[in-house]
């Protein structure tokens, strides 16, 4: 483990943000958090706690209570881990920043969830271009108490290890699945559409936009459709995919992906805002505010 935890962040250049990767696993330096860090956590937590009832998946909300997270101080990883291990066999590991893909997959495949130890600065409270402690811990960890979703996360990590050996095209296609489910997924519950994606759950603006704006498409989950769909990293999503339940994720990813990668290699990808005749369309977006470029 790294002796002195570092804050590894993207670097701003004249060409925009350049990702900087780290592989270090560290002990959470809880005593080093400043009063400003704790205040930032409190502000983010209180804002999302007020916003998410009626918008977030009920499973997420229930598990947030089970975890005992609060606004008073940044949680301690070593107090969360015993509950996670008992519930689903997962544990949190502290990291210094963005992990290389292979390292990330190895952690997930072994039921270790990487959590960035540092939290955003006060001036970044509304937007940060990379994962920080609030995104990782608040957005992701509550659903790791849900057994089916926890199994999906491990299966994704195992699939990532296989895709990494197949090359960058397969890896890109699998990354889209993570993006449109784990980070920006919606779920259909008895009370209506709800959020389960961590990228939304940790964002005030996108928590509102994904459900209430007429701009984005909302499309029923389709594995290969998602794996062919590009996405946005610098704005709200043009399209959200909707699952009917967490078990749908496991059922869709249980098959061997090798034939899927072979089939997809012969097809072009879709723009992030595309609507296809074969889509199960819940809402066709107006496209208001969309930019014409930037899909990855």
N, C-alpha and C positions, 0 to 999 in steps of 0.2 A: 504494500500500500504506500501511496505517496506520503512522505513525512510531513510536508507542509502543504496543505491543500491550496491549489491555485484556482483563480477565477479565469477560466478559459472561455473567451467570447469570440464571436465573429469579428473580423476586422473590416472597417470601412475603407474602401479605396475609391479611386476615381471611376471605377467600374461597378460600384455598389458593394454590398456586403460579400465578403469572401469567407466561407466556412473554415473554422479552425477546429481540428479534431484532437481528442485526447483519449488515451486508453486507461488512465489511472483509476483505480478504485481506492477510495479514501474513507476514513472514519469521519462522520459528520462533525465538523468543528463547532459544536453548538455554542460553546462559551465565547466564540469569536464574533457571534452575531451582535451587531450594534443596536442601540435603541431604535435607530432609523429603520433597520431591517425588520424588527418586530412590528413597528408601526406600519410599514409597507405591507407585511403579511396581514395584519389586522384589517387594513383598509380594503385589500383585495378580498379577503375572506368575507367580511361583512357585506360587501357589495354583492358578491355572488350568492351568498346565503339569502339575501333579500330578494334577489332576482329569479332564482332557479325554481322555487316551488311553483308547480303548474307548468313549468317548461322542461325540467330535467326528468329523466327516467326515474320512476319511483324507486327502483332498485338502487340507483345511485344515491338518492336522497336518504333512503333508509340506511345504507352502508356508511354514509357520511356521519350519521349519528352513531352507528356502531363503532366507528373508529375513534370517536371521542375528540375529533379535531375541534379546535375553537379559535377564536379571534385574539385570545389574550397573549399568545406567544407562538413563535415558530415551533411546530411539533418536533419531537425527537424521534429519529428513525428507530432507535433501540427500544422505544416504548411501543411502537407500532408493530414491529416485527413478530413478537410472540403471538399476537392476535392473527396476523396474516398466516403465519406458519400453521397455527391450529386450524384455521378455516380452509385454506386451499394449498398449503405447502409453499407459498411464495414468501420472498423476503425482499426488502429494499437494500440496495447497495448505493453508497454515495459515490458520485462521479463529479469531475471538475467541469464538464461541459459536454458538447456534442461528441458522441462516440462514432468511430468508423462502423460501417454497416456490419462487417463480420463480427466485430466485438459485441455489438448490440444484439445480433441474432444469438450469439453464444449465451449471453445472459438470459434472454427470454427462454431459450430452449431448456435452460436449467432452472427455470422459475425464479430468476433473480430480476427484479425490476430496477433499472438504473434511475436514480433521482439526483438531479443537479443540486449540489449543496448550497449554492448561492442564490439569492433572490434579486430581482430586478431593482434598479434605482427608482427613487420616487418620480423622476421625470419620465420613466418608462412605464408608468402604471397602466396606461391605456393600451400600449402595444410594445411588444418585444419580438424581434425577428427570430429568436431561437428559444428553446425550452429553458426555463429556470425552475427554481424550487416550487413556486406556486403552481405553474402548469403541471409539472411532473407529479407532485404530491396531491394537490387538490383535484386536479383534472383526471388523473389516471388511477390512483390507488384505490379509491372506494370500490370500483368495479372488480378489482382483484379479489374481493371477498365473495363475489358471485362465482360459484364453482364452474358453470358452463363457460362463462366469459374467461375465467382464469385458464381453463383448458384451451380455449381458442388462442389466447396469447402465447401459451407454450407451443401450440401447434404452429402458429405463425413463425415463431423463432426457429423451429425445426425446418419449416419450409424455406425460411430465409437462408439457412445453411446450405440446403440443396440448391437453391436458386443461385447462390453466390458462385457455386462451382460450374454453373451453366453459362455464365457470362452477363454482361451489362444489360442486354435487352430483357432477359428473364427477370433480372433484379429490378429493373425499372417497372415492369408489369406488376411484380409483387408489391413493390413500394406503393403503387396506386391503391392496392387493396387496403393496406394499412391506413393510408391517408383518408380514404372514403369510408372507413369503418371506425377504427380505433380513434382517429383524430377528429373526423368530421361527420360521424354517422348520426342518423336519426332512427328512432324506433317507434313502431306503431303500438301504442298501449290502449287499454280500454277507454281511457279518458281522452285519447287523441294522440297526435304526434308529439314525441318527446325527444330530448337530446341525450345521447350517451357518449358522443365523441369528446375527448378531452380538450381538443383545440377550441371547441365551442364552449364547453363548460367553464373554462378558465378565462373566457373573454366576455365582457359585458356587451359589447356591440354585436358580436356574432350570435350571442344567445338570443338576442331580440331579432336580428336580421333573418336567421335561418328558419324561424317559425312564422314571423309576422310580415316580412317583406314580400311583395309580389314579384321582385326581380329574379330570384333564383328558380331553377327547375327543382322539383322534388319527384324522384323516380324510384320505383320499387327495386329492391336489391336484385342484382343479376351479376354473378361472379365474373364471367368473361367480359361483359359490358364494362364493368368497373376496371378490369385490368387493361382495357383498351382506351380508357378515358384519361386524358391529361388533366392537370389541376393547377390551381393558382396558389402561390405561396406568399403573395404580397397584398392580398385583398380578401374580402369576403368571397366565399365560394360561389361559383356560377350554378353549380349543381350539387344537390345533396341526395344521397341514396338512403332508402328507408328499409330497414329490416322489420320482419314481423315478430321476431323474438331472438334472444341470444343463441338459442339452439340452432337457428337457421345458419348462423355463422359457422358453427362446427360441422353441420351437415354439408354445407357447400364446400368446405375445405378438407373434407375427409378423403376425397379421391386423390390419386396420384396426379400431380400437376404437370408431369413431364409431357404427356400428350397435349395438354392445354397450351404449354409454351410452344410446342411444335406448330399447333394450329394458329396461334396468335402471331407467330413469326411471319406468316404469309399475309397478314392483314395490317392495314394502317391504323394508327390510333385516332381517336375522336377528339375534337376540341372540347374544352371543359364545359362549354355551354350548349353542346349539341343535344338535340332531341331526335330520337330515331323512331321509325314507324313501329318497331318491335318493343319499344319501351312500355312498361307499366307506368303510365304517367299520372301522378297525383296532382301535379301542378306544373303547367308550362309557364316558365318565367317570362316576364316582360323584357328582361335584359337591361332594365334601367340602370345606368351607372357603370355598365360593363366596359372594360377596356378591350381593345382588339388584339392585344398581344400579351405575352407573359406566361402562357401555358407551358408547363414542363412535363 
